[in-house]
Amino acid sequence: MRESTWTKRTAKRTPKRTAQSTARPDTTTRSTARRLTTAGTLLALLVALLGVGGPGFVPEARAATLTEVTGFGTNPGDLRMFRYVPDGLPAGRPLVVAMHGCTQSAAAYDSETGWTKWADQWGFALLLPQQQSGNNLNSCFNWFESGDIARDAGEALSIKQMTDRMKTDQGSDPARVYATGLSAGAAMTNVMLAAYPDVFAAGAPVAGLPYACATSVITAYSCMSPGTNLSPSAWADKVRAVYPGYGGPWPAVSVWQGTTDTTVVPANLTETVEQWTAVHGTDATPDATDTVASYPHAVYRDGAGRDVVETYSLTGMAHGQPVDPGTGAEQCGTAGAYILDVGLCASYRIGLFWDLDGAGSPGPDPEPGSGSAVLPSLAADDGYVKASTTGAGQAVGTLEGSLGVAVGRGTDGLNNRALFSFDTSSVPDGARVTRAFVTVTRASGAGDPWAAGNRLLVDIRTGCFGATCATAADDWSAPASTAGAAEIGAFTSGTKSSTAFTTVNPTGITQTRLRLASAPAATAYVFLRSGAGATLTVEWE
């Protein structure tokens, strides 16, 4: 399970170079693959240094309940599929996808980590993908191979196809599908969240790495230790690039890491937090901190106040999955190789973060017609209007096509207000909007528009502010249906969501006008992207 034994796939697909940088593919037998492993100078050195167990470590399987499934799609990643489904599980229950670490298997990651206990107790289906030694000599998921981490390709697509099969067979709730994993499985968890944010509501990497940290074996080693330090926006760009045009919602992420892990060093927790907080448009400063079982726990919230990222820093824990063996209400697991008894059950806490603890007793049926939509802005109508500090001389800005939509005071001394239009006619007639929020993407800027306590406010108009929906000079001072309905907090890169509001037009266009509460005394502005870069999320019942 040590990540330093990750090697490239050598069979059943296009031959690639091995960790020894040779061009000889292994197209023979599993025993030959093992001889290649022994012969690999670099790999042998790493194994000797790190004391990695061989690929034969497989705990006793729960044959009566853990079953293999075949025929789940084209399976381009050549993976195996196992599932654990509690007896009598009804349709409409959640689905958890749990991915093992190196040298492990599905049978080594079901009950040992506690996931089968919670599946029985809380009522959800459990999918356990399994790597094959023909793909990776130490049965690690190939989180560092570009062909396996893209949307609709390789191992990522195989796992997606397994997930689809489970949803079909079990009638799983498509809005409650989650991914977790240890080590290489944790890195693959981040792959699934990035490549399929429309499939997974949340995830929990345990001792993992940020998405797209590496695209080769050599860079994988450096990602694991000493780690790769990128800016939050650079990390977030890697996520956005895998599914271009997707505007959210993004999965919530629970990140777990041992402080004495020398295989996947603790710096990877920091980088993973920076990646996902930036994707969610918030900063990497925790909004709440406490301790759980004496371990530091932090929570990061978005502009709407939702918990989008949390972290557990396991003081003194090495490389592995935290468990707390016993029969108590919060206990789980069986200690073993890389399954570490630290007095805290990770799967229990992750289940709480995902609200799985209420899944055992189904609640009332949702209200008829309840739903949500994420709507991109209508770029043709978006724009910005500028005026003097007194509001005189209103005129449409001219840099939208090249730089974006401006908010704040420009270098010309004029102040800018941004207009975004959304077609909200998809909200059903008669539905009650329970929450809506705008998410914007920063393109560039200068100064700090939020300095001295300034606020970026969102006015809402059910219809169009001016005489037409296209941005025009009269949009500067046109009355709003709800003035200051929401607020967007400070951010310096990536995306940011507003606080929530409910003023939405279900029969046509809803327009938003972004303005600063006070005119800055000096240059301070941001340019925001329109189209897919600005979205309106609407939830209703």
C-alpha positions as CSV (number, residue, x, y, z in Angstrom):
1,M,0.0,0.0,0.0
2,R,3.0,2.2,0.2
3,E,2.7,4.8,-2.6
4,S,6.4,4.6,-3.4
5,T,5.7,1.2,-5.1
6,W,3.4,2.7,-7.7
7,T,4.5,1.6,-11.1
8,K,3.1,2.1,-14.5
9,R,0.6,-0.3,-16.1
10,T,2.3,-2.7,-18.4
11,A,-0.3,-5.1,-19.7
12,K,-3.7,-5.2,-21.4
13,R,-3.3,-1.7,-22.8
14,T,-0.9,0.4,-24.9
15,P,2.6,-0.4,-23.6
16,K,4.2,2.4,-21.6
17,R,7.6,2.9,-20.0
18,T,8.1,1.3,-16.6
19,A,9.6,2.9,-13.5
20,Q,13.0,1.8,-14.8
21,S,12.5,3.9,-17.9
22,T,12.7,0.9,-20.2
23,A,10.5,0.4,-23.2
24,R,9.9,-3.3,-22.6
25,P,6.2,-3.9,-22.0
26,D,5.1,-7.0,-19.9
27,T,2.8,-8.9,-22.2
28,T,3.4,-12.3,-20.6
29,T,2.3,-13.6,-17.2
30,R,1.7,-12.3,-13.7
31,S,4.9,-14.1,-12.5
32,T,6.9,-12.3,-15.2
33,A,5.5,-9.0,-13.9
34,R,6.8,-9.9,-10.5
35,R,10.3,-10.7,-11.9
36,L,10.3,-7.3,-13.6
37,T,9.5,-5.8,-10.2
38,T,12.4,-7.6,-8.6
39,A,14.7,-6.5,-11.5
40,G,13.7,-2.8,-11.2
41,T,16.6,-1.0,-9.6
42,L,14.6,2.1,-8.6
43,L,11.6,0.2,-7.4
44,A,13.7,-2.3,-5.4
45,L,15.5,0.5,-3.7
46,L,12.3,2.2,-2.8
47,V,10.8,-1.0,-1.5
48,A,13.9,-1.7,0.6
49,L,13.9,1.8,2.1
50,L,10.2,1.9,2.9
51,G,9.6,-1.7,3.8
52,V,6.7,-2.2,1.5
53,G,4.6,-5.4,1.7
54,G,4.3,-7.4,-1.4
55,P,1.2,-7.7,-3.6
56,G,0.1,-10.9,-1.9
57,F,-1.3,-9.2,1.2
58,V,-5.0,-10.0,1.1
59,P,-7.0,-10.4,4.4
60,E,-9.7,-13.1,4.6
61,A,-12.5,-12.2,2.3
62,R,-16.1,-12.1,3.4
63,A,-17.2,-14.4,0.5
64,A,-20.8,-14.6,1.6
65,T,-21.5,-10.9,1.4
66,L,-18.7,-9.3,-0.7
67,T,-19.5,-10.3,-4.3
68,E,-17.9,-9.7,-7.7
69,V,-19.8,-8.1,-10.5
70,T,-18.9,-8.5,-14.2
71,G,-20.3,-6.9,-17.3
72,F,-20.5,-3.3,-16.1
73,G,-19.4,-1.6,-19.3
74,T,-16.5,-1.3,-21.7
75,N,-14.1,-1.2,-18.7
76,P,-11.2,0.6,-20.4
77,G,-9.2,0.6,-17.2
78,D,-9.4,-3.3,-16.9
79,L,-10.5,-3.1,-13.2
80,R,-12.6,-5.6,-11.2
81,M,-15.9,-4.7,-9.5
82,F,-17.0,-5.8,-6.0
83,R,-20.0,-4.8,-4.0
84,Y,-21.5,-5.1,-0.6
85,V,-25.2,-4.6,-0.3
86,P,-27.0,-5.1,3.0
87,D,-29.9,-7.6,2.9
88,G,-33.2,-6.0,1.9
89,L,-31.7,-2.6,1.1
90,P,-34.5,-0.6,-0.6
91,A,-34.1,1.6,-3.6
92,G,-33.3,5.3,-3.1
93,R,-30.5,4.7,-0.7
94,P,-27.0,6.3,-0.9
95,L,-24.0,4.7,-2.6
96,V,-20.4,4.8,-1.3
97,V,-17.5,4.0,-3.6
98,A,-14.5,2.9,-1.5
99,M,-11.1,2.4,-3.1
100,H,-8.2,0.4,-1.6
101,G,-4.6,1.3,-1.3
102,C,-1.5,-0.3,-2.9
103,T,-1.0,-4.0,-2.1
104,Q,-4.6,-4.2,-0.9
105,S,-7.8,-5.4,-2.5
106,A,-11.5,-4.9,-2.2
107,A,-11.6,-7.7,0.5
108,A,-8.9,-5.8,2.4
109,Y,-10.9,-2.6,2.5
110,D,-14.5,-3.4,3.3
111,S,-15.0,-4.4,7.0
112,E,-11.5,-3.6,8.1
113,T,-12.1,0.1,7.6
114,G,-15.6,-0.1,9.0
115,W,-17.5,0.7,5.9
116,T,-19.6,-2.6,5.9
117,K,-20.6,-1.8,9.5
118,W,-22.0,1.6,8.5
119,A,-23.6,0.1,5.4
120,D,-25.6,-2.3,7.5
121,Q,-26.4,0.2,10.2
122,W,-27.2,3.3,8.1
123,G,-28.5,1.5,5.0
124,F,-26.4,2.2,1.9
125,A,-24.8,0.2,-0.9
126,L,-21.0,-0.2,-1.0
127,L,-19.0,-0.4,-4.2
128,L,-15.4,-1.5,-4.0
129,P,-13.3,-1.2,-7.3
130,Q,-10.2,-3.4,-7.4
131,Q,-7.0,-2.9,-9.3
132,Q,-5.3,-5.8,-11.1
133,S,-1.5,-6.5,-11.0
134,G,-1.5,-6.6,-14.8
135,N,-2.2,-2.9,-14.7
136,N,0.0,-2.0,-11.8
137,L,2.5,-4.4,-10.3
138,N,1.6,-3.5,-6.7
139,S,-2.2,-3.2,-7.4
140,C,-2.2,0.6,-7.0
141,F,-4.8,2.6,-8.9
142,N,-2.9,4.6,-11.5
143,W,-3.7,8.1,-10.2
144,F,-0.6,9.5,-12.0
145,E,-1.4,8.3,-15.5
146,S,-2.9,11.0,-17.8
147,G,-4.9,8.3,-19.6
148,D,-6.5,7.1,-16.4
149,I,-7.5,10.4,-14.7
150,A,-9.3,12.1,-17.6
151,R,-13.1,12.2,-17.8
152,D,-14.5,9.3,-19.8
153,A,-11.1,7.5,-20.1
154,G,-9.1,4.6,-18.5
155,E,-9.6,3.7,-14.9
156,A,-11.7,6.8,-14.1
157,L,-14.3,5.7,-16.7
158,S,-14.2,2.1,-15.4
159,I,-15.1,3.3,-11.9
160,K,-17.8,5.6,-13.3
161,Q,-19.2,2.6,-15.2
162,M,-19.3,0.5,-12.0
163,T,-21.1,3.4,-10.3
164,D,-23.7,3.5,-13.1
165,R,-24.2,-0.3,-12.8
166,M,-24.7,0.0,-9.0
167,K,-27.2,2.9,-9.5
168,T,-29.1,0.8,-12.0
169,D,-29.0,-2.5,-10.0
170,Q,-29.7,-1.0,-6.6
171,G,-31.8,2.0,-7.5
172,S,-29.3,4.2,-5.6
173,D,-30.1,7.9,-5.0
174,P,-28.1,9.7,-7.8
175,A,-27.8,12.8,-5.5
176,R,-26.2,10.8,-2.8
177,V,-23.2,9.1,-4.4
178,Y,-19.8,9.4,-2.5
179,A,-16.2,8.4,-3.0
180,T,-13.4,7.6,-0.6
181,G,-10.2,5.8,-0.5
182,L,-6.8,5.3,1.1
183,S,-3.4,6.3,-0.4
184,A,-3.5,5.5,-4.1
185,G,-7.3,5.0,-3.6
186,A,-7.4,8.5,-2.0
187,A,-5.6,10.0,-5.0
188,M,-8.1,8.2,-7.2
189,T,-10.9,9.6,-5.0
190,N,-9.8,13.1,-6.0
191,V,-9.7,11.9,-9.6
192,M,-13.3,10.9,-9.5
193,L,-14.4,14.1,-7.8
194,A,-12.6,16.2,-10.4
195,A,-13.6,14.1,-13.5
196,Y,-17.2,13.5,-12.4
197,P,-18.4,16.3,-10.1
198,D,-21.8,15.7,-11.7
199,V,-21.8,12.2,-10.3
200,F,-20.3,12.5,-6.8
201,A,-21.8,14.7,-4.2
202,A,-18.8,14.5,-1.9
203,G,-15.6,12.6,-1.2
204,A,-13.0,11.7,1.4
205,P,-9.4,11.1,0.5
206,V,-7.3,9.5,3.3
207,A,-3.6,10.1,2.9
208,G,-4.0,11.2,-0.6
209,L,-2.8,13.7,-3.1
210,P,-4.4,16.6,-5.1
211,Y,-5.9,15.9,-8.4
212,A,-3.4,15.9,-11.4
213,C,-0.4,16.4,-9.1
214,A,1.5,14.0,-11.3
215,T,1.4,12.6,-14.8
216,S,4.3,10.1,-14.6
217,V,5.9,7.7,-12.1
218,I,8.8,10.1,-11.5
219,T,6.6,13.1,-10.8
220,A,4.4,10.8,-8.6
221,Y,7.3,10.2,-6.3
222,S,8.0,14.0,-5.9
223,C,4.3,14.6,-5.3
224,M,4.3,12.1,-2.5
225,S,7.4,13.5,-0.9
226,P,8.4,16.3,-0.5
227,G,5.2,17.3,-2.2
228,T,4.3,19.8,-4.9
229,N,3.6,23.4,-4.0
230,L,1.2,25.2,-6.4
231,S,-1.0,28.2,-5.8
232,P,-4.7,27.5,-5.0
233,S,-5.8,28.9,-8.3
234,A,-3.3,26.7,-10.2
235,W,-4.6,23.6,-8.4
236,A,-8.2,24.7,-9.0
237,D,-7.5,25.2,-12.7
238,K,-6.4,21.5,-12.9
239,V,-9.8,20.5,-11.7
240,R,-11.8,22.8,-14.0
241,A,-9.8,21.7,-17.0
242,V,-10.9,18.1,-16.7
243,Y,-14.5,18.9,-17.3
244,P,-14.6,22.3,-19.2
245,G,-17.7,24.3,-18.9
246,Y,-18.9,22.7,-15.8
247,G,-20.0,25.4,-13.3
248,G,-21.0,23.4,-10.2
249,P,-22.1,22.3,-7.8
250,W,-18.8,20.9,-6.7
251,P,-18.3,17.9,-4.3
252,A,-17.7,18.6,-0.7
253,V,-14.4,17.1,0.5
254,S,-13.3,15.6,3.8
255,V,-9.4,15.4,3.9
256,W,-7.5,13.0,6.3
257,Q,-3.8,12.9,6.9
258,G,-1.3,11.6,9.5
259,T,1.2,14.1,10.7
260,T,4.1,11.6,10.7
261,D,3.3,10.1,7.3
262,T,6.6,9.8,5.4
263,T,5.0,8.1,2.3
264,V,2.5,10.7,1.4
265,V,3.8,13.7,3.4
266,P,1.4,16.1,5.3
267,A,2.1,18.9,2.8
268,N,-0.4,17.1,0.6
269,L,-3.2,17.9,3.0
270,T,-2.4,21.6,2.6
271,E,-2.3,21.4,-1.2
272,T,-5.5,19.3,-1.4
273,V,-7.3,21.9,0.8
274,E,-6.0,24.7,-1.4
275,Q,-7.3,22.9,-4.5
276,W,-10.8,22.2,-3.3
277,T,-11.4,25.5,-1.4
278,A,-10.3,27.4,-4.6
279,V,-12.7,25.3,-6.7
280,H,-15.5,26.2,-4.3
281,G,-14.5,29.8,-4.4
282,T,-13.5,30.2,-0.8
283,D,-10.1,30.7,0.9
284,A,-7.9,28.2,2.6
285,T,-8.3,29.7,6.1
286,P,-10.6,27.6,8.2
287,D,-13.9,29.1,9.4
288,A,-14.2,26.8,12.4
289,T,-11.7,24.6,14.3
290,D,-12.1,22.1,17.1
291,T,-10.7,18.7,18.2
292,V,-12.2,15.3,17.7
293,A,-10.8,12.5,19.9
294,S,-8.0,15.0,20.6
295,Y,-7.1,15.4,16.9
296,P,-7.3,18.8,15.2
297,H,-10.3,19.3,13.0
298,A,-11.0,22.3,10.7
299,V,-14.0,23.3,8.5
300,Y,-14.0,25.6,5.5
301,R,-17.2,27.2,4.4
302,D,-18.3,28.8,1.1
303,G,-20.0,32.2,0.7
304,A,-23.4,30.6,1.4
305,G,-22.1,29.2,4.7
306,R,-22.0,25.6,3.6
307,D,-19.3,23.2,4.8
308,V,-17.4,22.5,1.6
309,V,-14.1,21.2,2.9
310,E,-13.1,19.7,6.3
311,T,-9.7,18.3,7.5
312,Y,-8.6,15.8,10.1
313,S,-4.9,16.1,11.0
314,L,-4.0,12.8,12.9
315,T,-1.3,13.8,15.3
316,G,1.5,11.1,15.4
317,M,-0.2,8.9,12.8
318,A,1.8,7.3,10.0
319,H,0.6,6.2,6.6
320,G,-2.8,4.5,6.8
321,Q,-6.5,4.5,7.5
322,P,-7.6,5.6,11.0
323,V,-9.8,3.0,12.8
324,D,-11.0,2.5,16.4
325,P,-11.7,-1.2,16.9
326,G,-14.6,-2.0,19.2
327,T,-18.3,-2.3,19.5
328,G,-19.1,1.3,20.6
329,A,-21.5,3.5,18.7
330,E,-18.6,5.4,17.1
331,Q,-16.1,2.6,16.8
332,C,-15.1,0.6,13.8
333,G,-12.5,-1.5,12.0
334,T,-9.8,-4.0,12.5
335,A,-6.2,-2.9,12.8
336,G,-3.7,-4.3,10.3
337,A,-1.2,-3.2,7.7
338,Y,-2.0,0.4,6.9
339,I,-5.2,0.1,8.9
340,L,-4.2,2.0,12.1
341,D,-5.8,1.9,15.5
342,V,-5.6,5.6,16.5
343,G,-8.8,5.8,18.6
344,L,-10.8,7.5,15.8
345,C,-12.9,5.8,13.2
346,A,-12.5,7.7,9.9
347,S,-15.4,6.0,8.1
348,Y,-17.8,7.0,11.0
349,R,-16.7,10.7,10.8
350,I,-16.8,10.7,7.0
351,G,-20.3,9.2,7.1
352,L,-21.4,12.1,9.4
353,F,-19.9,14.6,7.1
354,W,-22.0,13.1,4.3
355,D,-25.1,12.8,6.5
356,L,-25.2,9.1,6.1
357,D,-26.1,8.5,9.7
358,G,-29.7,9.3,9.0
359,A,-29.8,6.9,6.0
360,G,-30.8,3.8,8.0
361,S,-34.4,5.0,8.5
362,P,-35.7,6.6,5.4
363,G,-37.3,9.9,6.0
364,P,-40.5,11.3,4.3
365,D,-40.6,11.4,0.5
366,P,-39.4,14.7,-0.9
367,E,-42.0,17.2,-1.9
368,P,-43.3,16.7,-5.4
369,G,-41.4,18.8,-7.9
370,S,-38.5,19.6,-5.7
371,G,-35.2,20.0,-7.5
372,S,-32.3,22.3,-8.4
373,A,-30.6,23.8,-11.4
374,V,-27.2,25.3,-12.1
375,L,-27.6,28.0,-14.8
376,P,-24.8,29.7,-16.7
377,S,-25.2,33.4,-17.4
378,L,-26.4,34.6,-20.8
379,A,-23.1,36.1,-22.0
380,A,-24.7,38.1,-24.8
381,D,-26.6,40.2,-22.3
382,D,-23.8,40.4,-19.6
383,G,-21.7,43.5,-19.3
384,Y,-20.8,46.4,-17.0
385,V,-21.8,50.0,-16.6
386,K,-19.5,52.8,-15.4
387,A,-20.2,56.1,-13.9
388,S,-18.6,58.8,-11.8
389,T,-18.5,58.7,-8.0
390,T,-21.8,60.7,-8.0
391,G,-23.4,58.3,-10.5
392,A,-23.3,60.8,-13.4
393,G,-22.1,60.0,-16.9
394,Q,-23.4,56.5,-17.0
395,A,-22.0,54.4,-20.0
396,V,-21.5,50.8,-21.0
397,G,-18.0,49.4,-20.4
398,T,-16.0,48.3,-23.5
399,L,-13.6,45.7,-22.2
400,E,-16.0,42.9,-21.7
401,G,-14.9,40.9,-24.7
402,S,-11.2,41.0,-23.9
403,L,-11.0,41.2,-20.1
404,G,-14.4,40.3,-18.6
405,V,-17.1,42.1,-16.6
406,A,-15.8,44.8,-14.3
407,V,-16.8,45.7,-10.7
408,G,-15.1,48.5,-8.7
409,R,-13.1,51.6,-9.5
410,G,-11.0,51.5,-12.7
411,T,-7.8,53.3,-13.6
412,D,-9.9,56.0,-15.3
413,G,-11.4,57.0,-11.9
414,L,-14.9,55.7,-12.8
415,N,-16.8,53.1,-10.9
416,N,-18.2,49.9,-12.5
417,R,-21.2,47.8,-11.8
418,A,-21.5,44.3,-13.3
419,L,-24.7,42.8,-14.9
420,F,-25.3,39.0,-15.3
421,S,-28.5,37.6,-16.8
422,F,-29.9,34.1,-16.2
423,D,-32.7,32.2,-17.9
424,T,-34.6,30.9,-14.8
425,S,-37.7,29.7,-16.7
426,S,-36.7,26.1,-15.9
427,V,-37.9,26.6,-12.3
428,P,-41.3,24.9,-12.3
429,D,-44.4,27.1,-12.1
430,G,-45.7,27.3,-8.6
431,A,-42.4,26.0,-7.1
432,R,-41.1,27.7,-4.0
433,V,-37.5,28.8,-4.3
434,T,-35.8,27.7,-1.1
435,R,-32.3,29.0,-1.9
436,A,-30.3,30.6,-4.7
437,F,-26.8,31.9,-5.0
438,V,-24.5,33.4,-7.7
439,T,-21.0,32.0,-8.3
440,V,-18.5,34.1,-10.1
441,T,-15.0,33.5,-11.5
442,R,-12.2,36.0,-11.2
443,A,-10.3,36.8,-14.4
444,S,-8.0,39.6,-13.2
445,G,-8.0,42.7,-11.1
446,A,-6.1,45.4,-9.2
447,G,-6.2,46.7,-5.7
448,D,-8.6,45.4,-3.1
449,P,-12.2,46.3,-3.6
450,W,-13.1,44.9,-0.2
451,A,-10.5,47.1,1.7
452,A,-11.7,49.1,4.7
453,G,-14.7,46.9,5.1
454,N,-16.2,47.6,1.7
455,R,-18.9,45.1,0.6
456,L,-19.7,43.6,-2.8
457,L,-23.5,43.5,-2.9
458,V,-25.8,41.6,-5.3
459,D,-29.1,43.3,-6.4
460,I,-31.7,41.0,-7.9
461,R,-34.3,41.9,-10.6
462,T,-37.0,39.5,-11.6
463,G,-36.9,40.4,-15.3
464,C,-34.5,43.1,-16.7
465,F,-33.1,46.1,-14.9
466,G,-33.3,48.4,-17.9
467,A,-35.5,48.8,-20.9
468,T,-34.0,45.7,-22.4
469,C,-32.0,42.7,-21.0
470,A,-28.9,43.7,-22.8
471,T,-26.5,45.7,-20.7
472,A,-27.2,49.4,-21.1
473,A,-26.5,52.7,-19.4
474,D,-29.8,52.7,-17.6
475,D,-28.8,49.5,-15.7
476,W,-26.6,51.6,-13.4
477,S,-29.5,53.0,-11.3
478,A,-32.5,51.0,-12.4
479,P,-34.5,49.8,-9.4
480,A,-34.1,46.2,-8.1
481,S,-36.7,43.8,-7.1
482,T,-34.5,43.1,-4.0
483,A,-31.6,45.5,-3.4
484,G,-28.6,44.0,-1.6
485,A,-30.2,40.6,-1.7
486,A,-26.8,38.9,-1.3
487,E,-23.1,39.5,-0.8
488,I,-19.9,38.1,-2.3
489,G,-16.9,38.0,0.1
490,A,-13.4,38.9,-0.8
491,F,-11.4,36.5,-3.0
492,T,-8.2,36.9,-5.0
493,S,-8.4,33.9,-7.4
494,G,-10.7,31.1,-8.6
495,T,-14.5,31.3,-7.9
496,K,-16.6,32.7,-5.1
497,S,-20.3,32.1,-4.3
498,S,-22.6,34.7,-2.9
499,T,-24.7,34.3,0.2
500,A,-28.2,32.9,-0.4
501,F,-31.3,34.7,-1.6
502,T,-34.7,33.6,-2.8
503,T,-35.8,36.3,-5.3
504,V,-36.0,34.4,-8.6
505,N,-38.2,34.8,-11.7
506,P,-39.6,31.4,-12.6
507,T,-41.1,32.5,-15.8
508,G,-38.2,34.1,-17.6
509,I,-35.0,36.1,-16.9
510,T,-33.5,36.9,-13.6
511,Q,-30.8,39.6,-13.6
512,T,-28.1,40.3,-11.0
513,R,-26.2,43.5,-10.6
514,L,-23.0,43.4,-8.6
515,R,-21.9,46.7,-7.0
516,L,-19.7,47.9,-4.2
517,A,-21.5,49.4,-1.2
518,S,-19.0,52.4,-1.2
519,A,-17.0,53.9,-4.0
520,P,-13.3,53.2,-3.5
521,A,-11.0,56.2,-3.1
522,A,-8.4,54.6,-5.4
523,T,-8.1,52.0,-8.2
524,A,-9.6,48.7,-6.9
525,Y,-11.5,46.4,-9.3
526,V,-12.0,42.8,-10.4
527,F,-12.9,41.5,-13.8
528,L,-15.3,38.5,-13.8
529,R,-15.9,36.0,-16.4
530,S,-19.4,35.6,-17.9
531,G,-21.1,32.6,-19.6
532,A,-20.0,29.4,-18.0
533,G,-17.8,31.5,-15.6
534,A,-20.8,32.9,-13.8
535,T,-23.6,30.6,-12.7
536,L,-26.9,30.9,-10.7
537,T,-27.8,27.9,-8.6
538,V,-31.5,27.7,-7.8
539,E,-33.1,25.1,-5.4
540,W,-36.8,24.8,-5.1
541,E,-39.6,22.6,-3.7
